Amino acid sequence: MSLAIHHAVVAVASIIAVAGNFSASANQPSITCDVKTLCNEESRCDLNALGDVDRWEESVCAQETLLGNCCGVRPCLQDAGITPFFYYDSIAAANVGGGIAADRDFAGQVYAGADLDLETILGCEGMTLKVSMVERHGDSISRSVGGIYDPMCIFGGQVAYLYQLWLEKKISGHWAVKFGRVSADTDFANDGLYRFSLSTAINGPIRATLLENTITSFPYPVWGGRVKYTPSDKHQFQVGIYQIGDSMWDFTKHGLDFSIRSDDGVSVLLQHDWRSTVCGRPTHVGVGAINSFFEFDNYDGVGTTDYVLRVYTQFDVEVLPDLTFFGFAANSEQDQVALTPLQISLGIKGKGMLPGRANDHTMLLATYGELSDDYGDSIGEEVDHEIVYELGHRFQVTPATYIQPSIQYIVDPGGTGKIPNSTVLGAWIGASF
């Protein structure tokens, strides 16, 4: 038995043992604050929903951070309009079969910052300020797998960043305006359901949009903003404008490069979300488009493309209580710059699927990524597609911690047909402090 498999077996055995010890807490009523310690977006309790700060220590939200109320400091800060957060996530993974080479590695991430209620602090009605930093460390097994999707979603730019620095103003209950240093996936082409995956095939924004460099994602900030209009519970409309350019992925500046260069471009994003019921089941459907204006290098090495359009759609349906089917698709007709002209991802996530584990999550995910013929010509290969399957189970060990073993099976990594199908074992550990 290889060392990687040995470690995986030991880890899974430990998970089951720990999960069993916490089965009593798992059977408690569901927590009222939806805490999701996730790979590329902030998560915290809605502290305003707690009302009386004196009851903080007795509330379920106090249990959702390992440090609780920090000897009374946290509720005092929240009462003053300051909501701090601190999360740690790590993924350990091993390529145990196929791919380019056997490999194992580890990547970790700290995400910390504060939400500042400027109405409480300065009397600025409906205004909030968000400040955050991200520190990443470790490495990924992606190069040893050879695919276009990374099996370890918290890898990328392994340094410390100043990430978010933005203001949001809510107007008249229906409008909200945001501007500052931010990534487009905070508001567009993303969904909380995607963040239960270890692979970038699903986790984060729709990956096809990143592979053609039309938007950035966590934790790469650019200048940008959006206007959101929510006329009713059923409809939400958004339009956003974000900086793009050759430096958008430059992690060596640690998020401190505030420059706007003359050769930068912009991406204009549009999205409409509809939420209602279909046949009595809660349903969400979203459609969007990314319009990017920049001199994109063509794969043939001749000339550039000045405008790229990608359209996408998202949906999720709660087919049964605590069982949600979801998916998304994205398409671009511009093969000369789009690495994956077509991507389709589907998933099903269930909560409390195991007896006595009411707050656990189980997920089965699949992604199809069609590769561009122009890209294949540029590398001298005939390319077709890559498919990623993933099966995982998130053990909610405590309200503040989880561990999620996962197995991924990557079919035709890189899409050339020359790399054997890969099997990746992994585990994701997350904690809220």
C-alpha positions in Angstrom: 0.0 0.0 0.0 1.5 3.4 -1.0 2.1 6.0 1.6 -0.6 8.3 0.0 -3.3 5.5 0.2 -2.2 4.7 3.8 -2.6 8.3 4.9 -6.0 8.4 3.1 -7.2 5.3 4.9 -6.0 6.6 8.3 -7.7 10.0 7.6 -11.0 8.4 6.7 -11.0 6.1 9.7 -10.3 9.1 12.0 -13.1 11.0 10.3 -15.6 8.3 11.0 -14.5 8.0 14.6 -14.7 11.7 15.2 -18.0 12.0 13.4 -19.4 9.3 15.6 -18.3 11.1 18.8 -20.3 14.2 17.6 -23.4 12.4 16.5 -25.4 13.8 19.5 -24.6 17.4 18.4 -25.4 16.5 14.8 -28.9 15.5 15.9 -29.6 18.9 17.4 -32.0 21.3 15.6 -30.5 23.0 12.5 -28.6 26.1 13.3 -30.3 29.4 12.5 -27.2 31.1 10.8 -26.1 29.5 7.6 -22.4 29.3 8.1 -20.4 28.0 5.1 -16.7 28.0 5.5 -16.0 27.9 1.8 -13.1 28.1 -0.6 -13.6 31.3 -2.4 -16.2 33.5 -0.5 -16.6 34.9 3.0 -19.0 33.2 5.4 -20.4 34.4 8.7 -23.5 34.5 10.8 -25.9 37.3 10.2 -25.3 38.9 13.6 -28.0 41.5 13.1 -30.5 38.7 13.2 -29.5 37.9 16.8 -31.0 41.1 18.1 -30.1 41.3 21.8 -26.3 41.2 22.1 -26.5 40.1 25.7 -27.8 36.7 24.4 -24.8 36.2 22.1 -23.2 33.7 24.4 -26.3 31.6 24.6 -27.0 31.7 20.8 -26.2 29.0 18.3 -24.0 31.5 16.5 -21.6 31.6 19.4 -21.0 27.8 18.8 -20.2 28.4 15.1 -16.8 29.8 15.8 -14.1 28.0 17.7 -13.3 31.1 19.8 -17.0 31.7 20.8 -17.6 35.3 21.9 -13.8 35.8 22.7 -14.5 36.7 26.4 -17.0 39.2 25.4 -14.9 41.0 22.8 -16.8 39.8 19.7 -20.3 41.0 20.8 -18.8 44.3 21.9 -17.3 44.8 18.4 -20.5 43.7 16.7 -22.5 46.2 18.8 -20.1 48.9 17.6 -20.7 47.9 14.0 -17.6 45.7 13.5 -18.0 42.0 12.6 -14.7 40.3 12.4 -14.2 36.9 10.7 -11.3 34.4 10.5 -11.4 31.1 8.5 -8.8 28.4 7.8 -9.2 25.9 5.1 -6.8 23.2 3.8 -6.9 20.4 1.2 -4.6 17.4 1.1 -4.8 15.3 -2.1 -3.0 12.5 -3.8 -3.0 11.3 -7.4 -3.2 7.6 -6.8 -3.7 6.4 -10.3 -3.3 7.6 -13.9 -2.4 11.1 -14.9 1.2 12.1 -15.6 2.7 10.9 -12.3 1.8 9.8 -8.8 1.9 12.7 -6.5 0.5 14.0 -3.2 0.5 17.6 -1.8 -1.2 20.0 0.6 -2.5 23.5 0.2 -3.9 25.8 2.9 -5.6 29.2 3.2 -6.3 31.8 5.8 -9.2 34.2 5.1 -9.7 37.0 7.6 -11.2 40.5 7.8 -14.1 42.5 9.0 -17.5 43.8 7.9 -17.9 47.4 9.0 -21.4 48.8 9.4 -20.8 52.4 8.6 -24.4 53.3 9.7 -23.5 52.3 13.2 -20.0 53.6 13.1 -20.4 56.9 11.2 -24.1 57.3 10.8 -23.9 56.7 7.0 -27.3 55.1 6.4 -27.3 51.8 4.5 -23.6 51.8 3.9 -21.1 49.0 4.7 -17.3 48.6 4.2 -15.6 45.3 3.8 -11.9 44.7 4.3 -10.2 41.3 4.1 -6.9 39.5 3.5 -6.0 36.1 2.2 -2.9 34.1 2.8 -2.3 30.9 0.8 0.5 28.3 1.2 1.4 24.9 0.0 1.2 23.4 -3.5 -1.2 21.4 -5.8 -1.0 18.1 -7.6 -2.5 19.6 -10.7 0.7 19.4 -12.8 0.9 15.7 -12.0 -2.7 15.1 -13.1 -2.3 17.1 -16.3 -5.9 18.4 -16.6 -7.4 21.8 -17.3 -9.1 21.8 -13.9 -7.2 21.8 -10.6 -8.2 19.1 -8.1 -7.3 21.4 -5.2 -9.5 24.6 -5.4 -7.6 26.6 -2.8 -4.4 26.6 -4.8 -3.3 29.7 -6.8 -1.0 32.6 -5.9 0.4 31.1 -2.7 1.2 34.4 -1.0 -0.5 36.9 1.3 -3.0 39.3 -0.4 -5.0 42.4 0.5 -8.2 41.1 -1.0 -11.4 43.0 -0.5 -11.7 46.7 0.1 -15.1 47.9 -1.1 -18.0 50.0 -0.1 -21.7 49.1 -0.6 -24.6 51.5 -0.3 -28.2 50.2 -0.1 -30.8 52.6 -1.5 -34.6 52.6 -1.0 -34.7 48.9 -0.2 -34.5 47.7 -3.8 -31.1 49.1 -5.0 -27.6 48.4 -3.9 -24.4 49.9 -5.3 -20.9 48.4 -4.7 -17.5 49.7 -5.7 -13.8 49.1 -4.8 -11.3 46.3 -4.9 -13.1 43.1 -5.5 -13.3 40.0 -7.8 -16.3 39.6 -10.1 -17.2 36.2 -8.7 -18.4 37.8 -5.5 -21.7 38.7 -7.4 -21.6 37.0 -10.8 -21.4 33.5 -12.3 -21.2 31.8 -8.9 -23.4 30.1 -6.3 -22.9 28.7 -2.8 -23.8 25.2 -4.0 -20.6 25.1 -6.2 -18.4 25.5 -3.1 -18.9 22.0 -1.9 -16.5 20.7 -4.6 -12.7 20.3 -4.1 -12.2 20.7 -7.9 -12.1 24.0 -9.7 -14.3 22.2 -12.3 -17.2 23.4 -10.2 -15.9 25.3 -7.2 -15.7 29.1 -7.6 -17.1 31.0 -10.6 -17.8 29.2 -13.8 -14.3 28.0 -14.7 -14.6 28.7 -18.4 -14.8 32.4 -17.7 -11.4 32.3 -15.9 -9.6 30.1 -18.5 -10.1 32.8 -21.1 -9.2 35.6 -18.7 -12.4 37.6 -18.8 -12.8 37.9 -15.1 -10.8 37.3 -11.9 -11.9 35.3 -8.9 -11.0 35.0 -5.2 -8.5 36.0 -4.0 -7.4 38.2 -7.0 -8.8 41.7 -6.6 -9.3 44.3 -9.3 -11.1 47.6 -9.5 -14.8 47.1 -10.1 -18.3 47.5 -9.0 -21.9 46.5 -9.6 -25.4 47.8 -9.4 -28.1 45.4 -8.1 -31.8 45.9 -8.4 -34.2 43.6 -6.5 -37.8 44.6 -7.3 -39.3 41.6 -5.6 -38.5 38.3 -3.9 -38.6 36.6 -7.3 -36.4 38.8 -9.4 -32.9 40.3 -9.1 -31.0 42.1 -11.8 -27.3 43.0 -11.8 -24.8 44.9 -14.0 -21.1 45.1 -13.1 -17.9 46.5 -14.6 -14.5 45.1 -13.7 -10.9 45.7 -14.7 -9.1 43.1 -16.7 -5.6 43.1 -18.2 -2.2 41.4 -18.3 -1.6 42.0 -14.6 -4.9 40.6 -13.3 -3.3 37.4 -12.1 0.0 39.0 -10.8 0.1 37.6 -7.3 3.6 39.0 -6.7 2.0 42.5 -6.0 0.1 41.0 -3.0 -3.1 42.8 -4.0 -1.5 46.1 -3.5 -1.2 47.2 -7.1 -4.0 49.8 -7.4 -2.9 50.9 -10.9 -5.3 51.4 -13.8 -3.2 51.1 -17.0 -3.9 52.6 -20.4 -3.8 49.1 -22.0 -6.2 47.5 -19.4 -9.6 46.3 -20.6 -13.0 45.9 -18.9 -15.5 43.2 -18.6 -19.2 44.2 -18.4 -21.3 41.5 -16.7 -25.1 41.2 -16.8 -27.1 38.7 -14.7 -30.8 38.1 -14.0 -31.9 35.7 -11.2 -35.4 34.3 -10.8 -36.4 32.5 -7.6 -39.8 30.9 -7.1 -41.4 27.4 -7.1 -42.0 24.9 -9.8 -44.4 22.1 -9.1 -44.3 23.3 -5.5 -40.5 22.9 -5.2 -38.1 25.9 -4.6 -36.4 26.8 -7.8 -33.7 29.2 -8.9 -32.8 30.1 -12.5 -30.1 32.6 -13.5 -28.9 33.8 -16.9 -25.9 36.0 -17.6 -23.4 37.4 -20.1 -19.8 38.5 -19.9 -18.8 41.1 -22.5 -15.1 41.7 -22.4 -13.2 44.4 -24.2 -9.4 43.8 -24.4 -6.7 42.7 -26.9 -6.9 39.0 -26.3 -4.0 37.0 -27.9 -5.3 34.5 -30.4 -4.2 30.9 -30.1 -2.7 30.9 -33.6 -0.3 33.6 -32.5 -1.5 35.9 -35.3 -3.3 39.0 -34.2 -5.7 39.6 -31.4 -9.4 39.6 -30.6 -10.8 42.8 -29.2 -14.2 41.6 -27.9 -15.2 38.3 -26.3 -18.7 37.3 -25.4 -19.6 34.4 -23.1 -23.2 33.6 -22.0 -24.1 31.3 -19.1 -27.1 29.9 -17.3 -27.4 28.5 -13.8 -30.2 26.6 -12.0 -31.0 24.7 -8.8 -34.1 22.9 -7.7 -34.8 21.4 -4.3 -36.3 18.2 -5.7 -36.9 16.8 -2.2 -36.5 18.4 1.2 -32.8 18.8 1.8 -31.9 17.3 -1.7 -31.0 19.8 -4.4 -30.2 19.3 -8.0 -28.2 22.0 -9.7 -26.1 22.9 -12.7 -24.7 25.5 -15.0 -23.6 25.8 -18.6 -21.4 28.4 -20.3 -20.7 28.9 -24.0 -18.5 31.1 -26.2 -18.3 30.8 -30.0 -14.8 32.4 -30.1 -12.6 29.3 -30.2 -9.6 31.5 -31.0 -9.4 32.8 -27.4 -11.8 30.5 -25.4 -9.9 27.4 -24.0 -13.2 25.7 -23.2 -15.9 27.1 -25.6 -18.5 24.9 -23.8 -18.6 23.8 -20.2 -21.5 21.9 -18.6 -21.6 21.0 -14.9 -24.2 19.2 -12.9 -24.5 18.2 -9.3 -26.7 16.9 -6.6 -26.3 17.7 -2.9 -28.1 16.2 0.0 -28.2 17.2 3.6 -28.5 14.7 6.4 -28.3 11.7 4.1 -26.6 9.5 6.7 -28.5 8.3 9.8 -27.7 10.4 12.9 -25.8 13.0 10.8 -28.4 15.7 10.3 -26.0 18.5 9.4 -23.7 16.6 7.1 -23.7 17.1 3.3 -23.2 14.5 0.6 -22.5 15.5 -3.0 -22.1 13.9 -6.5 -20.7 16.3 -9.2 -19.8 16.0 -12.8 -18.3 18.5 -15.3 -17.8 18.3 -19.1 -15.3 20.8 -20.6 -15.0 20.9 -24.4 -11.6 22.2 -25.5 -11.0 24.6 -28.4 -9.7 23.2 -31.7 -7.7 26.4 -32.1 -6.1 25.7 -28.8 -5.3 22.2 -29.9 -3.6 23.5 -33.1 -1.5 25.9 -31.0 0.0 22.9 -29.0 0.1 20.6 -32.0 -2.5 18.2 -30.7 -6.0 17.1 -31.5 -8.1 17.9 -28.4 -11.6 16.9 -27.5 -12.9 17.2 -24.0 -12.1 16.6 -20.3 -14.6 15.2 -17.8 -14.4 15.4 -14.0 -16.5 13.3 -11.6 -16.4 13.9 -7.9 -18.0 12.2 -4.9 -17.7 13.6 -1.4 -19.2 13.8 2.0 -18.8 16.7 4.4 -18.8 15.6 8.1 -19.9 18.6 10.1 -17.8 17.7 13.2 -19.0 20.8 15.1 -20.9 23.8 14.0 -17.5 25.5 13.5 -15.5 22.7 11.9 -15.9 20.1 9.1 -13.8 17.6 7.3 -14.7 16.4 3.8 -13.2 13.3 2.2 -13.5 13.2 -1.6 -12.7 11.1 -4.6 -12.3 12.6 -8.1 -12.1 10.7 -11.4 -10.7 12.7 -14.3 -11.4 11.3 -17.7 -9.0 12.3 -20.5 -7.0 14.9 -18.6 -6.0 17.8 -20.9 -8.3 16.5 -23.6 -5.6 15.1 -25.8 -6.3 11.4 -25.2 -2.6 10.8 -24.3 -2.8 11.1 -20.5 -4.4 8.2 -18.6 -7.5 8.8 -16.6 -6.6 10.0 -13.1 -8.0 9.0 -9.7 -7.5 11.6 -7.0 -8.2 11.1 -3.3 -8.5 14.2 -1.1 -9.8 15.7 2.1 -10.8 19.2 2.9 -10.7 20.6 6.4 -12.3 23.9 7.3 -12.7 25.8 10.6 -14.3 29.1 11.6 -12.6 31.0 14.5 
